[in-house]
Amino acid sequence: MSKVAQDIVLGPVITEKSSLAIADKKYTFKVAKDAGKVEIAKAVEELFSVKVAKVNTISVRGRKRRQGLSTGYTPSWKKAIVTLTPDSKGIEFFESMT
């Protein structure tokens, strides 16, 4: 069963560090936990019409949170830092943010 690109790339991760990396053509996305690097690269190429040079993935652990007396954890998730080729155009969504 193959996934659609929208099921793999869930959304952008916008932080101060990820905003600075846009200058180096590195874009950060929240991705499906079971997605591999090759799947992520193909999904980004399909969604944004760009050429991907490499993909780095990080599994982000859920943080401990309290609400009153009860404690719990936020859900864990997976982050992908996608580096584009030098001749590729940028992703317009991120470019409009800087």
ROSE-4610 file (N, C-alpha, C; in Angstrom, 1 decimal, always signed):
// ROSE-4610
residu = [M/M/M/S/S/S/K/K/K/V/V/V/A/A/A/Q/Q/Q/D/D/D/I/I/I/V/V/V/L/L/L/G/G/G/P/P/P/V/V/V/I/I/I/T/T/T/E/E/E/K/K/K/S/S/S/S/S/S/L/L/L/A/A/A/I/I/I/A/A/A/D/D/D/K/K/K/K/K/K/Y/Y/Y/T/T/T/F/F/F/K/K/K/V/V/V/A/A/A/K/K/K/D/D/D/A/A/A/G/G/G/K/K/K/V/V/V/E/E/E/I/I/I/A/A/A/K/K/K/A/A/A/V/V/V/E/E/E/E/E/E/L/L/L/F/F/F/S/S/S/V/V/V/K/K/K/V/V/V/A/A/A/K/K/K/V/V/V/N/N/N/T/T/T/I/I/I/S/S/S/V/V/V/R/R/R/G/G/G/R/R/R/K/K/K/R/R/R/R/R/R/Q/Q/Q/G/G/G/L/L/L/S/S/S/T/T/T/G/G/G/Y/Y/Y/T/T/T/P/P/P/S/S/S/W/W/W/K/K/K/K/K/K/A/A/A/I/I/I/V/V/V/T/T/T/L/L/L/T/T/T/P/P/P/D/D/D/S/S/S/K/K/K/G/G/G/I/I/I/E/E/E/F/F/F/F/F/F/E/E/E/S/S/S/M/M/M/T/T/T]
num = [1/1/1/2/2/2/3/3/3/4/4/4/5/5/5/6/6/6/7/7/7/8/8/8/9/9/9/10/10/10/11/11/11/12/12/12/13/13/13/14/14/14/15/15/15/16/16/16/17/17/17/18/18/18/19/19/19/20/20/20/21/21/21/22/22/22/23/23/23/24/24/24/25/25/25/26/26/26/27/27/27/28/28/28/29/29/29/30/30/30/31/31/31/32/32/32/33/33/33/34/34/34/35/35/35/36/36/36/37/37/37/38/38/38/39/39/39/40/40/40/41/41/41/42/42/42/43/43/43/44/44/44/45/45/45/46/46/46/47/47/47/48/48/48/49/49/49/50/50/50/51/51/51/52/52/52/53/53/53/54/54/54/55/55/55/56/56/56/57/57/57/58/58/58/59/59/59/60/60/60/61/61/61/62/62/62/63/63/63/64/64/64/65/65/65/66/66/66/67/67/67/68/68/68/69/69/69/70/70/70/71/71/71/72/72/72/73/73/73/74/74/74/75/75/75/76/76/76/77/77/77/78/78/78/79/79/79/80/80/80/81/81/81/82/82/82/83/83/83/84/84/84/85/85/85/86/86/86/87/87/87/88/88/88/89/89/89/90/90/90/91/91/91/92/92/92/93/93/93/94/94/94/95/95/95/96/96/96/97/97/97/98/98/98]
x = [+0.8/+0.0/+0.9/+0.8/+1.7/+0.9/+1.6/+1.0/+1.0/+0.1/+0.0/+1.0/+1.6/+2.6/+2.0/+0.7/+0.1/+0.1/+0.1/+0.1/+1.5/+2.6/+3.9/+4.4/+4.2/+4.6/+3.4/+3.5/+2.3/+2.2/+3.4/+3.3/+4.7/+4.9/+6.2/+6.4/+7.7/+8.2/+8.8/+8.2/+8.7/+9.2/+10.6/+11.2/+12.3/+13.0/+14.0/+15.2/+15.5/+16.6/+16.3/+15.0/+14.7/+14.5/+14.2/+14.1/+15.5/+16.5/+17.8/+18.4/+18.0/+18.5/+17.9/+16.9/+16.3/+17.3/+18.2/+19.2/+20.1/+20.3/+21.1/+20.3/+19.1/+18.1/+17.8/+17.7/+17.3/+15.9/+15.0/+13.6/+13.2/+12.5/+12.1/+10.6/+10.3/+8.9/+8.6/+7.3/+6.8/+6.4/+6.8/+6.5/+5.9/+5.3/+4.8/+5.9/+5.5/+6.5/+7.1/+6.3/+6.8/+7.4/+7.6/+8.1/+9.6/+10.2/+11.6/+12.1/+13.5/+14.1/+13.8/+13.7/+13.5/+12.0/+11.1/+9.7/+9.5/+10.2/+10.1/+10.6/+11.7/+12.3/+11.4/+10.8/+9.8/+8.6/+8.1/+6.9/+7.2/+8.3/+8.7/+8.8/+9.5/+9.7/+8.3/+7.4/+6.1/+5.2/+5.3/+4.4/+4.9/+6.2/+6.7/+7.5/+7.6/+8.3/+9.7/+10.4/+11.8/+12.7/+14.0/+15.0/+15.6/+15.5/+16.0/+17.4/+18.4/+19.7/+19.9/+19.4/+19.4/+18.4/+18.1/+17.1/+17.7/+17.6/+18.0/+16.7/+16.6/+15.4/+15.7/+14.8/+15.0/+13.7/+13.7/+12.6/+12.5/+11.4/+11.3/+10.5/+11.0/+10.4/+9.3/+8.2/+7.2/+7.7/+7.2/+7.6/+6.6/+7.1/+6.3/+5.5/+4.2/+3.4/+2.5/+2.1/+1.2/+0.0/-1.1/-2.4/-3.0/-2.9/-3.4/-2.5/-3.2/-2.5/-2.0/-2.7/-2.4/-1.2/-0.3/+0.8/+0.7/+1.3/+1.3/+2.4/+2.4/+3.4/+2.7/+3.3/+2.8/+3.2/+2.5/+2.8/+4.2/+4.9/+6.2/+5.9/+6.9/+6.7/+8.0/+8.0/+9.2/+9.4/+10.7/+11.0/+12.0/+11.8/+12.7/+13.3/+14.6/+15.3/+15.7/+15.1/+15.3/+16.2/+17.3/+18.2/+18.0/+17.8/+17.6/+18.9/+18.9/+20.1/+20.3/+21.6/+21.9/+21.1/+20.9/+20.2/+18.6/+18.1/+16.7/+16.1/+14.9/+14.2/+13.8/+13.5/+13.1/+11.7/+11.2/+9.8/+9.2/+8.2/+7.6/+6.9/+6.3/+5.7/+6.7/+7.9/+8.9/+9.5/+9.7/+10.3/+9.5/+8.2/+7.3/+7.4/+7.9/+8.0/+9.2/+10.3/+11.5/+11.5]
y = [-1.2/+0.0/+1.2/+2.0/+3.2/+4.4/+5.3/+6.5/+7.7/+8.6/+9.8/+10.8/+11.7/+12.6/+13.4/+13.7/+14.5/+13.7/+12.4/+11.5/+11.5/+11.7/+11.6/+13.0/+14.1/+15.4/+16.0/+16.2/+16.6/+18.1/+18.8/+20.3/+20.8/+22.1/+22.8/+22.9/+23.0/+23.3/+24.6/+25.6/+27.0/+27.4/+27.4/+27.9/+28.9/+29.5/+30.5/+29.8/+28.6/+27.8/+27.4/+26.9/+26.5/+27.6/+28.8/+30.0/+30.4/+30.3/+30.7/+29.7/+28.4/+27.4/+27.5/+28.3/+28.5/+29.1/+29.9/+30.5/+29.5/+28.3/+27.2/+26.2/+26.6/+25.7/+24.4/+24.6/+23.5/+23.8/+22.9/+23.2/+22.1/+22.4/+21.5/+21.2/+19.9/+19.4/+18.4/+18.4/+17.3/+16.2/+15.0/+13.9/+12.7/+11.8/+10.6/+9.8/+9.2/+8.5/+7.3/+6.7/+5.4/+5.7/+7.0/+7.4/+7.3/+6.7/+6.6/+7.9/+8.0/+9.1/+9.2/+8.1/+8.0/+8.5/+8.0/+8.4/+9.9/+10.4/+11.8/+12.7/+12.3/+13.0/+13.0/+11.9/+11.8/+12.6/+12.6/+13.4/+14.9/+15.4/+16.8/+17.2/+16.4/+16.7/+16.8/+15.9/+15.8/+17.0/+17.4/+18.5/+19.8/+20.1/+21.4/+21.6/+20.6/+20.6/+21.1/+20.5/+20.9/+19.6/+19.8/+18.7/+18.5/+17.4/+17.1/+16.5/+17.1/+16.6/+15.5/+15.8/+14.9/+15.1/+14.1/+14.2/+13.7/+14.5/+14.1/+14.0/+12.9/+12.7/+12.6/+13.1/+13.1/+12.7/+11.7/+11.3/+12.2/+13.0/+13.9/+13.3/+13.2/+12.5/+13.4/+12.9/+13.7/+14.3/+15.5/+16.1/+15.9/+15.9/+15.7/+17.0/+16.9/+18.1/+17.8/+18.9/+18.8/+19.6/+19.1/+19.9/+19.6/+20.5/+20.3/+19.2/+18.2/+17.1/+16.0/+15.9/+14.8/+15.2/+14.2/+14.4/+13.5/+13.8/+13.0/+13.5/+12.9/+13.2/+13.7/+14.7/+15.1/+14.0/+13.9/+12.8/+13.0/+11.9/+11.9/+12.1/+12.6/+12.8/+12.8/+12.9/+12.8/+14.0/+14.5/+15.8/+15.4/+16.1/+15.8/+17.2/+17.2/+18.4/+18.1/+18.7/+18.4/+19.5/+19.0/+19.9/+19.8/+21.0/+21.0/+21.1/+20.8/+20.9/+22.4/+22.8/+24.2/+24.9/+24.1/+24.6/+24.6/+24.0/+23.9/+25.3/+25.5/+26.7/+26.5/+27.6/+27.5/+27.1/+26.8/+26.5/+27.8/+28.2/+29.5/+29.8/+28.8/+28.9/+29.5/+28.9/+29.3/+30.6/+30.9/+32.1/+33.3/+33.2/+34.3/+34.7/+33.7/+34.0/+34.8/+34.8/+35.5/+36.9]
z = [+0.0/+0.0/+0.0/-1.1/-1.1/-0.6/+0.0/+0.6/-0.4/-0.3/-1.1/-0.4/-1.2/-0.7/+0.5/+0.5/+1.6/+2.9/+2.8/+4.0/+4.6/+3.8/+4.3/+4.9/+4.1/+4.6/+5.3/+6.6/+7.4/+7.5/+7.5/+7.7/+7.9/+7.8/+8.0/+9.5/+9.8/+11.2/+11.1/+11.8/+11.7/+13.0/+13.1/+14.3/+13.9/+14.8/+14.5/+13.8/+14.3/+13.7/+12.2/+12.0/+10.7/+9.7/+10.2/+9.4/+8.9/+9.7/+9.3/+8.3/+8.4/+7.5/+6.1/+5.9/+4.6/+3.6/+4.1/+3.3/+2.6/+3.3/+2.8/+2.0/+1.7/+1.0/+1.8/+3.1/+4.0/+4.6/+4.4/+4.8/+5.8/+6.8/+7.9/+7.8/+7.9/+7.8/+8.9/+9.4/+10.2/+9.3/+9.5/+8.6/+9.3/+8.6/+9.2/+9.9/+11.0/+11.8/+11.1/+10.2/+9.6/+8.2/+7.8/+6.5/+6.5/+5.4/+5.2/+4.4/+4.4/+3.7/+2.2/+1.6/+0.1/-0.1/+0.7/+0.6/+0.8/+1.8/+2.1/+1.0/+0.4/-0.7/-1.9/-2.3/-3.4/-3.1/-1.9/-1.5/-1.7/-1.2/-1.3/-2.7/-3.5/-4.9/-5.7/-5.3/-5.9/-5.5/-4.2/-3.7/-4.1/-4.1/-4.3/-5.7/-6.5/-7.8/-7.6/-6.7/-6.5/-6.6/-6.6/-6.6/-5.2/-4.6/-3.3/-3.3/-2.6/-2.6/-1.5/-0.3/+0.8/+1.8/+2.7/+3.7/+5.0/+6.1/+7.4/+8.3/+9.0/+9.8/+11.3/+12.2/+13.6/+14.2/+15.1/+15.9/+17.2/+17.3/+18.4/+19.5/+20.7/+21.8/+22.4/+22.9/+23.5/+24.8/+25.1/+26.4/+27.5/+28.7/+29.9/+30.1/+30.3/+30.5/+31.7/+32.4/+33.6/+33.3/+33.8/+33.8/+35.1/+36.0/+37.4/+38.1/+38.6/+39.3/+38.3/+37.2/+36.3/+35.4/+35.1/+34.2/+33.0/+32.0/+30.8/+29.8/+28.6/+27.6/+26.4/+25.7/+24.4/+23.4/+22.3/+21.3/+20.7/+20.5/+19.8/+18.3/+17.6/+16.1/+15.4/+14.1/+13.3/+12.5/+12.5/+11.8/+10.7/+9.5/+8.4/+7.9/+7.8/+7.3/+5.8/+4.9/+3.5/+2.9/+2.3/+1.6/+0.1/-0.6/-2.0/-2.8/-4.0/-4.9/-5.1/-5.4/-5.6/-6.8/-7.8/-9.0/-8.9/-7.8/-7.6/-7.1/-7.4/-6.9/-5.5/-4.8/-3.4/-3.2/-2.0/-1.8/-1.4/-2.2/-2.0/-0.7/-0.1/+1.2/+2.3/+2.3/+3.2/+2.9/+1.6/+1.1/+1.5/+1.5/+1.9/+3.3/+4.2/+5.6/+6.0/+5.2/+5.6/+5.1]
